[in-house]
Amino acid sequence: MDLVIFDSEGVLIDSELIACSAEADALSKIGYHITSDRVVERFAGMPSDAMYEIIGSELGHALPGGFGTQVKQRIMEKYRTELRAIDGARQVLSSLRAQKCVASSSSPAKLAVGLVETGLFELLYPNVFSTALVERGKPHPDLFLYAANAKSAEVSDCIVVEDSIAGVTAARNAGMRSIGFVGGSHCGPGHSDKLLEAGAETVIDDLRLLLDEVV
């Protein structure tokens, strides 16, 4: 492989439960009652704007003004006190011989804070790409294709590491191989099967196993 493309949330940083819990609490307060587990199941890996558009359609009206900003601020607060790197993330990023980058559905600020707070930013900078750089987020292939182009890598020489169905689908739509990751605290029983069904060629539950798959 010439390029390994990592998702950030749920792959390098154990953030999905933090973010989805904040989303569920805020949505329930405005009348859209949902659990954090259900947010994970339906919306993990999807840009917030796309999630809010779906929810607004189901509610029959747009979400309140400033809703996304308020949720983002709450997540940032929780990141600074609760966020941890995924076990083995630093070792893997330090050991890979192939090029590496991050391609995440998060906003640039949220993405940077998550990587800085977990001490991973310096291992990846400047190869950190947010969905804000492209027109369409996951499950569309735009972000992964952008990352490959930025790193001058052929699509056939890229492999994506993803924890979400949206992310694995985006990799498939980009014509890239993908490895599913289920080592995050948000991954429950059956998640491996869902990633395989979405197109992952294999699934790992310890990020360090990636070193056996990619040289």
N, C-alpha and C positions, 0 to 999 in steps of 0.2 A: 504494500500500500504506500502511495505517495503522500496521502493526506488523511488523517483521522479527525473527523468532525464530531465534537462533543456537544450535546445539549448541556446546559448548565444546571437548571433547577431539576432536582431529582436524580441527577447523574454525577455531577461534581460537588454540588452542595445539597444538603438534605433539607430542602426548603418547601417542598410541595405541601406538606401538612400545615406548615406555618401560613403559607399564602392562601391555601384553600379554606382553612379555618377562618381567616380574616374575611375572605369573600363570603363564606356562608353566613357568618354573623351579620355582616352588613346587608346582605340580600334579604335575610329573614326579617330584619328591622323595617324594610320597606315593603314587606308583604309577599316576598317571594321566598317561601319557606323551603329550605334545602339544607341538607347536612354536609359537612365537610367531605365525607366519604363520597357523596353523590357529586359534589363539585369535582373531586378527583376523577371519578368515573366518566363524567360527561365532558369536562372542559380542560383537563390537564394537557399541557403542551400547546394550547390554543392561545393566541393573543387576546388580551383583555377586551379590546374593542370588539372583536368578533364574538366573544362570549356575551358581552353586554347587549349586542345587537340581537342575538338569539333570545336572550332573556326578555328584552324589551318587546320582541315580537310575541312571546308567550304571554306576557303581561297585558299586551294590548296598548302599551304606551312606552315612551322612552324613559330610561332611568333618570332620577333627579339630577339636576345640574351639579357638577362637581363630585358626583358619586365616585368615579374612578380615582380622582385625585385623593379623596379622603381615604379610600381603601389602600392606595399605594403608600400613603403616609403611615398608616397603621402597620403595614407589612414592613416598612423600613424600620420602624421602632422595634418590632419583634426580631428583625434580622440582627439588630445590634446587641440583643441580649440572649437570643435563643439559637441562632443559626450555627451550624457546624458543617465542616466539610465531610463528604462521604469518606468512609474508611478506605484508605489506599489511594485517594485521589492525588495527593502530592507525589507519592511514589511513582504512580503511573505516568503522570505528566513529566516527571523528571527523567524517567527511564526510556520513554518512547524514542526511537530513532527516526521515525517518520515525522513529517511535518504535522502540526496539530493546531487546531483552532476551536473556538466556541461559536456556535450558531444558535441563538436563543430567541424565544418568543417574547422575552421580557423587554421592557423599555431600557434604553441605554443606562439611565441612572440606577434603576433597580438591579440590572445586570452587573454594573460596576461595583455597587455596594456589596452585593452578595459575594463576589469574588474577592474583594478587598477584605471584608470582614473574616473570611475563611483563610486568608493568606495565600490564595491561589492566583491572584491577579498577575503578579510578577512572572509567573510561569507561563503565562499566555499572551500578555501584552506584546505587540499591538493587535494580535490576531483574535479579536473579540468582536463578533458581529451580532447586531441586534436586528430584530424584525423591522425596526424603524427604517432600515436601509432599503427595504423592498416594498413593492406595491401590495403583495399578498403574503400573509403569514402561513404557517403550517395549518392544514395538511398540504397546501400548495408547495411546489418545489423551489420557489423563488430564492429563499434564503440560503439553501444548500448550494444552489447553482451560483449564487453571488459569492459564497465563501470559496468554492472551487476556483472560480475565475480570479478572485483576489489572490489566491495562492498559486495560480498558474498550474493547476492540477486537472488532469483529465477526469471526467466523471467516472470512468471505469476503474480509476486508481484511487477512488475515495471510499472510505467506509465511515458510516455514521453510528454513533453510540447514543441510543435514545431510550427513555423510559416510558414514553407516551405513544398511544395509538396514532395520534396526529403526527408525531414526529417520525415514526416508522413509515407511515403512509407518505409523508413528504419525501423521505429518502427514496421510497419505491417510485414515486412520481418523478423524481430527479434522475432515475436510472442508476442509483447508488445502492451498494450493499449496506445492510444495517445489522447491528448487534443490539438486541434488547437488553436493558438493564433493569433488574428488579430488586436491587439492594437498598433502595430508599425506604424510609419508614412509612411511606404512603402506599407501598405495594402490597396488596393483599393476595389471598389465595385466588388462583385462576388468572392472575395478571400475565404470567408467562405465556399461557395459551393465547391470550388476546394479542400479545405482541407477535407471536408466531403467525397467528391468523392474519395479522395486518401486513406481514411480509418480512419480519426479522428472520435472518437465516439461522440464528442461534440466540440463546438467552443466557445471561450470566447473573449471578447474585452477589458476586464479589468483584469489584472493579479491577483488582489485581489479576484476575483471570484473563483480562484483556491482553496482557503481555504474552499469553500463550496463543492468542488468536491473531495478533498483529505484530509483525516484526519490523 
